[in-house]
Amino acid sequence: GGTIGFWMASGVIGTFVYGGLKYLSGLNMVLVAFLLCSALSCILGTAMGTLSTKGVVFIGIAQALGIHMPLMAGAVISGCYLADRTAPLSAVLNLVSSMTGTDMPGNIKYMGRYTLMGLGICSLFYYWAGRSYAGADLSGVTPLLSLLKSSYTIHWLMLLPLVLMVLLVLAFRRSIVTSLLISLGVSVALAFAMTDLSFAEMARNFVMGFHPADAQLARVISGSGVLSMVNVILSVIFSAVLNGLMEGGGMINLLLDRLNKPTQNEGRLMANAGLTSILLTLVTCNQPICAMATGMYFSPKFDEMKITRRALAHIISDNGIIVSPLIPWNVNAMMAVSITGVAALRFAPYCMLCYVLPIFTWINMMRASRISKKERPAPEKAGV
């Protein structure tokens, strides 16, 4: 939040928005946002990192072009959250693989066809939903470009912080936190060298966010800051306390035992795993707890029924993990609200990937359930 506020004030975000408006405004920006955020998230391996860097740029472009904000937020969030179940660098996917005793490259390959089908369906949806904005009247763009140029130092060097962060993660395998801090340091140096911002103004924008006096500029670029993340920070603290109490008291395993009755039906066992992962995401507001508890609890059960553990990794990834931004009180949704400025209940209907991927897993579960029932031996007749 603080980094984004500073980037807004120093011209990093303004330069990206300027370039997007100048060179991409004639395209279907909703589809472009989904595809670029999907690609970048798979490179960076982090949904939140992508959302807080590239996502905020597309939000600014959408505001400038008059695109329906919940639609653009949904497209951006869908693309960003592809990382958590697809990217090789994703900490969440690596955790799911570890908890299910599977290898991460194999899981990516196992889920590959569902990934491609999901991307295809979502691309068609965002093409259809965004087509009316592709040919919209762009007469208001030229004055906005002039405003951005007069308000910021529009220079290719201002692209360096974001480009550097991507390179640090991709080429040098630095963590997203380390990369973000280095990128912030470069941003500060550029701000001192190329803008009139004082150190006090930089600190204020970092903490309070960027709130320009010009109403037209504020409509496109404003907000963020450390204070905008207070709700997220409090939610993380409270969820950590709750998770500690539940784990320490053995409440999670007790809850899972109560919810999951023994079954010999493959489809029903898979459905139990899917429902459990979603329930844990709802209750704990925490992706790692969902991955750890569901993976450890169901792995031996899948072994007993000779179901590949890759199916379990797929179920966790495309249920409990992918739906997290749809839950308003979840940390992921609160982060998305803070970055996009759009309420969770407003962008949730447009997060198409978060619906399509779970649907694929539930279709597989129903098929497995029917096959299991057909293969179950008929009961013997009495007296025979």
Secondary structure, 3 states (H helix, E strand, C coil): CHHHHHHHHHCHHHHHHHHHHHHHCCCCHHHHHHHHHHHHHHHHCCHHHHHHHHHHHHHHHHHHHCCCHHHHHHHHHHHHCCHHHHCCCCHHHHHHHHHHCCCHHHHHHHCHHHHHHHHHHHHHHHHHHHHHHHCCCCCCHHHHHHHHHHHCCCCHHHHHHHHHHHHHHHCCCCCHHHHHHHHHHHHHHHHHHHCCCCHHHHHHHHHHCECCCCHHHHHHCCECCHHHHHHHHHHHHHHHHHHHHHHHCCHHHHHHHHHCCCCCCHHHHHHHHHHHHHHHHHHHCCHHHHHHHHHHHHHHHHHHCCCCHHHHHHHHHHHHHCCHHHCCCCHHHHHHHHHHCCCHHHHHHHCCHHHHHHHHHHHHHHHHHHHHHHHCCCCCCCCC
